[in-house]
Amino acid sequence: MKLGKIGLVIASLLVASFIGGCGSDDTAAKELTKEESTYVAFVGLPIGSTLDDAKKALGNECEIVSENNNSQIYKWKAGDGSVRAEFENGTLVRKNNTIASKLYKGDLYVTMEQFNEIQKGQTYDKVSGIIGRGGALVTEKKDVKIYIWSNPDESCAQVHFKNGFVSSKQSFRLK
């Protein structure tokens, strides 16, 4: 399986930034939790992968939650969260997770003011710059990626990117 070493390094750094917080004095290497390592594997699993690729990345312990014709949806549990992967004719076409919103533990809140600066047509890098930190990938399919910027109080901004550009956005309890 080719997850892409660069993709895995980026995902690992993203998780490290989520769990590290700002101004952390802890310089010792932190072992990833099951949720964090599952998220890293999720991000590194490209659309177009096979079920065998997914099992190598996420583990063999999964269950089929839906199956019809040439489509199957598998679920991997990780702590309080999970990853779901949809395969059509043996090929990964969509993936999503419930882990991403739980990862960020820093002190950089996304605000309603920042959310209002996000406009259709902006790139992920532009949105991350507005918010001051990267988002966590929640869902990916062919040409769509959905990222979430969560706050410790469970408020959040969710931004949809189509072909790399903002196509829509939602907020939940932002201040």
PANUNU-424931 format. One record per atom (N, C-alpha, C): residue in one letter; x, y, z; atom name. Coordinates in steps of 0.1 Angstrom, whole numbers, plus 5000, padded with zeros to 4 digits. Atoms other than C-alpha are relative to their C-alpha. Layout:
BEGIN
  aa     u     v     w  at
   a     X     Y     Z  CA
...
***
This chain:
BEGIN
  aa     u     v     w  at
   m  5009  4988  5000   N
   m  5000  5000  5000  CA
   m  5009  5012  5000   C
   k  4993  4987  5001   N
   k  5012  5035  4992  CA
   k  4992  5011  5006   C
   l  5007  4989  4993   N
   l  5000  5060  5018  CA
   l  5007  5013  4997   C
   g  4993  4988  5003   N
   g  5026  5084  5008  CA
   g  5007  5005  5013   C
   k  4993  4996  4988   N
   k  5053  5092  5033  CA
   k  4998  5014  5004   C
   i  5002  4986  4998   N
   i  5048  5129  5029  CA
   i  4986  5002  5007   C
   g  5013  4999  4995   N
   g  5011  5125  5036  CA
   g  4999  4996  5015   C
   l  4999  5005  4986   N
   l  5018  5105  5068  CA
   l  5007  5010  5009   C
   v  4993  4991  4992   N
   v  5043  5130  5080  CA
   v  4992  5013  5003   C
   i  5009  4989  4998   N
   i  5019  5159  5074  CA
   i  4989  4997  5010   C
   a  5011  5004  4991   N
   a  4991  5140  5092  CA
   a  5005  5000  5014   C
   s  4994  5001  4987   N
   s  5014  5133  5121  CA
   s  5003  5014  5006   C
   l  4998  4987  4995   N
   l  5024  5169  5124  CA
   l  4987  5007  5003   C
   l  5013  4994  4997   N
   l  4988  5180  5122  CA
   l  4995  4995  5013   C
   v  5004  5005  4987   N
   v  4979  5157  5151  CA
   v  5008  5005  5011   C
   a  4991  4994  4990   N
   a  5009  5169  5170  CA
   a  4996  5014  5003   C
   s  5004  4986  4997   N
   s  4997  5205  5166  CA
   s  4987  5000  5007   C
   f  5013  5001  4993   N
   f  4962  5195  5177  CA
   f  5002  4997  5015   C
   i  4999  5004  4986   N
   i  4974  5178  5209  CA
   i  5010  5008  5008   C
   g  4990  4993  4993   N
   g  5003  5200  5217  CA
   g  4996  5013  5006   C
   g  5005  4987  4995   N
   g  4985  5233  5222  CA
   g  5011  5010  4998   C
   c  4990  4989  5001   N
   c  5003  5267  5222  CA
   c  5008  5001  5013   C
   g  4992  4997  4988   N
   g  5032  5274  5245  CA
   g  5003  4988  5009   C
   s  4998  5012  4992   N
   s  5036  5238  5256  CA
   s  5015  4999  5004   C
   d  4986  5002  4995   N
   d  5067  5232  5277  CA
   d  5004  4985  4998   C
   d  4997  5015  5001   N
   d  5065  5194  5271  CA
   d  5008  4998  4987   C
   t  4992  5003  5012   N
   t  5094  5186  5247  CA
   t  5002  4985  4998   C
   a  4998  5014  5001   N
   a  5093  5149  5253  CA
   a  4990  4995  4989   C
   a  5009  5006  5011   N
   a  5079  5128  5224  CA
   a  4988  4993  5007   C
   k  5012  5005  4995   N
   k  5043  5119  5231  CA
   k  4995  4988  4992   C
   e  5005  5011  5007   N
   e  5030  5085  5222  CA
   e  4985  5003  4996   C
   l  5014  4998  5004   N
   l  4998  5087  5201  CA
   l  4990  4991  5006   C
   t  5010  5008  4995   N
   t  4966  5075  5215  CA
   t  4994  4992  4988   C
   k  5006  5008  5011   N
   k  4945  5049  5195  CA
   k  4992  5010  4991   C
   e  5008  4990  5008   N
   e  4922  5078  5183  CA
   e  5010  5008  4991   C
   e  4991  4992  5007   N
   e  4952  5099  5172  CA
   e  5007  4992  4989   C
   s  4993  5008  5010   N
   s  4970  5070  5154  CA
   s  4990  4996  4989   C
   t  5011  5003  5010   N
   t  4937  5060  5137  CA
   t  4998  5012  4991   C
   y  5002  4988  5008   N
   y  4932  5096  5125  CA
   y  5012  5002  4990   C
   v  4988  4999  5009   N
   v  4968  5097  5111  CA
   v  4998  4990  4988   C
   a  5002  5011  5010   N
   a  4961  5064  5092  CA
   a  4988  5004  4991   C
   f  5012  4996  5008   N
   f  4927  5078  5080  CA
   f  5004  5011  4990   C
   v  4996  4989  5009   N
   v  4943  5110  5066  CA
   v  5009  4995  4989   C
   g  4991  5005  5009   N
   g  4970  5090  5049  CA
   g  4994  4990  4990   C
   l  5006  5010  5009   N
   l  4946  5066  5032  CA
   l  4993  5007  4988   C
   p  5005  4992  5011   N
   p  4940  5079  4997  CA
   p  4987  4994  4994   C
   i  5012  5004  5007   N
   i  4907  5077  4978  CA
   i  5006  4992  4988   C
   g  4995  5009  5010   N
   g  4911  5048  4953  CA
   g  5007  4988  5006   C
   s  4994  5011  4993   N
   s  4927  5025  4979  CA
   s  4990  4988  5000   C
   t  5008  5012  4999   N
   t  4915  4989  4982  CA
   t  4997  4997  5015   C
   l  5004  5004  4986   N
   l  4899  4973  5013  CA
   l  5013  4994  5007   C
   d  4988  5005  4994   N
   d  4932  4955  5019  CA
   d  5009  5011  5005   C
   d  4992  4989  4996   N
   d  4950  4988  5019  CA
   d  4994  5006  5013   C
   a  5006  4994  4989   N
   a  4925  5002  5044  CA
   a  5002  4991  5013   C
   k  4997  5009  4988   N
   k  4929  4971  5067  CA
   k  5014  5001  5004   C
   k  4986  4998  4996   N
   k  4967  4975  5066  CA
   k  5002  5013  5008   C
   a  4998  4987  4993   N
   a  4964  5011  5076  CA
   a  4992  5001  5013   C
   l  5009  4998  4988   N
   l  4935  5010  5101  CA
   l  4998  4987  5008   C
   g  5001  5012  4993   N
   g  4936  4974  5112  CA
   g  4990  4990  4995   C
   n  5009  5010  5006   N
   n  4918  4942  5104  CA
   n  4986  4999  5008   C
   e  5013  5000  4993   N
   e  4891  4947  5131  CA
   e  4991  5010  4996   C
   c  5010  4991  5005   N
   c  4863  4962  5112  CA
   c  4987  4992  4998   C
   e  5012  5007  5002   N
   e  4827  4955  5106  CA
   e  4993  5007  4988   C
   i  5008  4995  5011   N
   i  4804  4959  5075  CA
   i  4988  5006  5006   C
   v  5012  4993  4995   N
   v  4777  4984  5084  CA
   v  4989  5001  4990   C
   s  5010  4999  5011   N
   s  4760  4985  5050  CA
   s  5006  4993  4988   C
   e  4995  5007  5012   N
   e  4762  4964  5019  CA
   e  4988  4999  4990   C
   n  5009  5002  5011   N
   n  4743  4965  4986  CA
   n  5007  5000  4987   C
   n  4994  5001  5014   N
   n  4751  4956  4950  CA
   n  5015  5000  5001   C
   n  4985  4999  5000   N
   n  4787  4967  4945  CA
   n  5006  5009  5010   C
   s  4996  4990  4990   N
   s  4789  4990  4975  CA
   s  5000  4994  5014   C
   q  4999  5004  4986   N
   q  4801  4982  5011  CA
   q  5005  5012  5008   C
   i  4995  4990  4990   N
   i  4806  5005  5041  CA
   i  5006  4993  5012   C
   y  4993  5006  4989   N
   y  4831  4994  5067  CA
   y  5002  5010  5011   C
   k  4998  4991  4988   N
   k  4836  5008  5102  CA
   k  5011  4994  5009   C
   w  4989  5003  4991   N
   w  4867  5008  5124  CA
   w  4997  5009  5012   C
   k  5002  4993  4987   N
   k  4863  5018  5161  CA
   k  5013  5004  5005   C
   a  4988  4995  4994   N
   a  4889  5039  5178  CA
   a  4996  5008  5012   C
   g  5004  4992  4988   N
   g  4882  5049  5214  CA
   g  4985  5003  4999   C
   d  5013  4995  5001   N
   d  4851  5070  5214  CA
   d  4996  5004  4986   C
   g  5003  4996  5014   N
   g  4853  5076  5177  CA
   g  5000  4988  4991   C
   s  5000  5010  5010   N
   s  4852  5057  5145  CA
   s  5004  5006  4986   C
   v  4998  4997  5014   N
   v  4862  5057  5108  CA
   v  4991  4991  4992   C
   r  5008  5007  5010   N
   r  4839  5047  5080  CA
   r  5006  5002  4986   C
   a  4995  5000  5014   N
   a  4850  5038  5045  CA
   a  4991  4993  4991   C
   e  5009  5005  5010   N
   e  4828  5033  5015  CA
   e  5008  4995  4988   C
   f  4993  5006  5011   N
   f  4840  5010  4988  CA
   f  4990  4997  4989   C
   e  5008  5004  5012   N
   e  4825  5006  4953  CA
   e  5008  4992  4991   C
   n  4992  5009  5009   N
   n  4837  4977  4932  CA
   n  5014  4998  5006   C
   g  4987  5002  4993   N
   g  4865  4972  4958  CA
   g  5009  5012  5001   C
   t  4992  4988  4999   N
   t  4877  5008  4956  CA
   t  4995  5010  5009   C
   l  5004  4990  4991   N
   l  4876  5034  4983  CA
   l  4995  5013  4993   C
   v  5005  4989  5007   N
   v  4853  5062  4971  CA
   v  4996  5011  5010   C
   r  5004  4990  4990   N
   r  4844  5080  5004  CA
   r  5005  4995  5014   C
   k  4996  5004  4987   N
   k  4858  5081  5039  CA
   k  4996  5011  5010   C
   n  5003  4990  4990   N
   n  4847  5099  5071  CA
   n  5004  4995  5014   C
   n  4997  5004  4986   N
   n  4855  5099  5108  CA
   n  4993  5009  5010   C
   t  5005  4993  4989   N
   t  4842  5110  5141  CA
   t  5010  5003  5011   C
   i  4989  4998  4991   N
   i  4876  5114  5157  CA
   i  5005  5014  4999   C
   a  4993  4987  5002   N
   a  4888  5147  5142  CA
   a  4995  5011  5009   C
   s  5005  4989  4992   N
   s  4866  5170  5163  CA
   s  5005  4999  5015   C
   k  4996  5003  4986   N
   k  4880  5154  5195  CA
   k  5015  5003  5002   C
   l  4986  4999  4999   N
   l  4917  5160  5187  CA
   l  5006  5013  5005   C
   y  4994  4987  4997   N
   y  4923  5197  5192  CA
   y  4998  5003  5015   C
   k  5001  4997  4986   N
   k  4932  5206  5228  CA
   k  5008  5013  5003   C
   g  4992  4988  4998   N
   g  4950  5239  5223  CA
   g  4991  5012  5005   C
   d  5008  4989  4995   N
   d  4939  5274  5232  CA
   d  4997  5011  4989   C
   l  5004  4991  5011   N
   l  4934  5290  5198  CA
   l  4986  4997  4995   C
   y  5014  5003  5003   N
   y  4896  5292  5195  CA
   y  4998  5006  4986   C
   v  5006  4994  5012   N
   v  4879  5297  5161  CA
   v  4988  5009  5004   C
   t  5010  4991  4996   N
   t  4856  5327  5164  CA
   t  4990  5003  4989   C
   m  5010  4996  5010   N
   m  4825  5339  5146  CA
   m  5006  5011  4991   C
   e  4994  4990  5008   N
   e  4845  5369  5134  CA
   e  5009  4993  4989   C
   q  4992  5007  5010   N
   q  4870  5345  5117  CA
   q  4992  4993  4990   C
   f  5009  5008  5008   N
   f  4842  5323  5104  CA
   f  4995  5009  4989   C
   n  5006  4990  5010   N
   n  4827  5354  5087  CA
   n  5009  5004  4989   C
   e  4989  4996  5010   N
   e  4860  5361  5069  CA
   e  5001  4989  4989   C
   i  4999  5011  5009   N
   i  4858  5327  5052  CA
   i  4990  5002  4988   C
   q  5008  4998  5012   N
   q  4845  5331  5016  CA
   q  5001  4989  4990   C
   k  4999  5010  5011   N
   k  4837  5308  4987  CA
   k  5012  5004  4991   C
   g  4988  4998  5009   N
   g  4867  5303  4965  CA
   g  5013  5001  5007   C
   q  4988  5000  4993   N
   q  4893  5305  4992  CA
   q  5006  4986  5001   C
   t  4993  5013  4999   N
   t  4919  5277  4996  CA
   t  5000  4996  5015   C
   y  4998  5005  4986   N
   y  4925  5255  5027  CA
   y  5010  5009  5007   C
   d  4990  4992  4994   N
   d  4957  5274  5033  CA
   d  4995  5014  5004   C
   k  5005  4986  4997   N
   k  4939  5308  5032  CA
   k  4991  4999  5013   C
   v  5009  5002  4989   N
   v  4912  5295  5056  CA
   v  5008  4997  5013   C
   s  4991  5003  4988   N
   s  4938  5280  5080  CA
   s  5007  5013  5005   C
   g  4993  4987  4997   N
   g  4956  5314  5079  CA
   g  4990  5009  5008   C
   i  5010  4992  4993   N
   i  4924  5332  5089  CA
   i  4997  4995  5014   C
   i  5003  5006  4986   N
   i  4917  5308  5118  CA
   i  5012  5000  5009   C
   g  4988  5001  4992   N
   g  4953  5306  5129  CA
   g  5005  4986  5003   C
   r  4996  5013  4999   N
   r  4956  5269  5127  CA
   r  4993  4991  4990   C
   g  5006  5009  5010   N
   g  4949  5239  5105  CA
   g  4988  4993  5005   C
   g  5013  5008  4996   N
   g  4916  5220  5105  CA
   g  5003  4986  4999   C
   a  4999  5015  5000   N
   a  4910  5183  5109  CA
   a  4991  4995  4989   C
   l  5007  5006  5011   N
   l  4899  5163  5079  CA
   l  4989  4991  5006   C
   v  5011  5008  4995   N
   v  4864  5148  5086  CA
   v  4995  4991  4989   C
   t  5006  5008  5011   N
   t  4852  5136  5052  CA
   t  5008  5003  4987   C
   e  4994  4998  5013   N
   e  4868  5130  5018  CA
   e  4994  4991  4990   C
   k  5004  5008  5012   N
   k  4855  5118  4985  CA
   k  5006  5007  4988   C
   k  4994  4995  5013   N
   k  4866  5123  4949  CA
   k  5006  5014  5000   C
   d  4994  4986  5001   N
   d  4869  5161  4947  CA
   d  4995  5009  5011   C
   v  5005  4993  4988   N
   v  4854  5171  4981  CA
   v  5008  4996  5012   C
   k  4995  5002  4987   N
   k  4871  5175  5014  CA
   k  4993  5009  5010   C
   i  5007  4992  4990   N
   i  4854  5186  5046  CA
   i  5009  5000  5012   C
   y  4991  4998  4988   N
   y  4875  5201  5075  CA
   y  4992  5006  5011   C
   i  5007  4994  4988   N
   i  4864  5210  5110  CA
   i  5011  5007  5008   C
   w  4992  4992  4990   N
   w  4879  5236  5133  CA
   w  4992  5000  5013   C
   s  5007  5001  4987   N
   s  4868  5226  5168  CA
   s  5006  5007  5011   C
   n  4996  4994  4987   N
   n  4870  5244  5201  CA
   n  4998  4990  5011   C
   p  5002  5009  4988   N
   p  4873  5227  5235  CA
   p  4986  5000  5005   C
   d  5014  4999  4995   N
   d  4837  5239  5243  CA
   d  4991  4993  4990   C
   e  5008  5007  5010   N
   e  4825  5218  5213  CA
   e  4994  5009  4989   C
   s  5004  4991  5011   N
   s  4817  5249  5192  CA
   s  5010  4997  4988   C
   c  4992  5003  5011   N
   c  4831  5246  5157  CA
   c  4996  5007  4987   C
   a  5002  4996  5013   N
   a  4834  5257  5121  CA
   a  5003  4988  4991   C
   q  4998  5011  5009   N
   q  4830  5232  5093  CA
   q  5001  5006  4986   C
   v  4999  4994  5013   N
   v  4842  5241  5058  CA
   v  5002  4989  4989   C
   h  5000  5009  5011   N
   h  4836  5222  5026  CA
   h  5009  5006  4988   C
   f  4992  4996  5011   N
   f  4862  5224  4998  CA
   f  4998  4991  4988   C
   k  5002  5007  5013   N
   k  4855  5213  4962  CA
   k  5011  5004  4991   C
   n  4988  4998  5008   N
   n  4885  5209  4940  CA
   n  5009  5010  5006   C
   g  4990  4992  4993   N
   g  4906  5227  4966  CA
   g  4995  5014  5004   C
   f  5005  4986  4997   N
   f  4883  5258  4971  CA
   f  4987  4999  5008   C
   v  5012  5000  4991   N
   v  4857  5267  4997  CA
   v  4987  5000  4991   C
   s  5013  5000  5007   N
   s  4822  5257  4984  CA
   s  4989  5003  5009   C
   s  5010  4997  4990   N
   s  4802  5260  5016  CA
   s  5006  5000  5014   C
   k  4995  5000  4986   N
   k  4806  5265  5054  CA
   k  4988  4999  5009   C
   q  5010  5000  4989   N
   q  4787  5259  5086  CA
   q  5007  5003  5013   C
   s  4994  4997  4986   N
   s  4792  5271  5122  CA
   s  4990  4994  5010   C
   f  5008  5006  4989   N
   f  4780  5256  5155  CA
   f  5004  5007  5012   C
   r  4998  4993  4987   N
   r  4778  5278  5186  CA
   r  5013  5008  5001   C
   l  4988  4992  5000   N
   l  4808  5300  5176  CA
   l  4996  5013  5007   C
   k  5002  4987  4993   N
   k  4812  5332  5197  CA
   k  5008  5011  4993   C
***
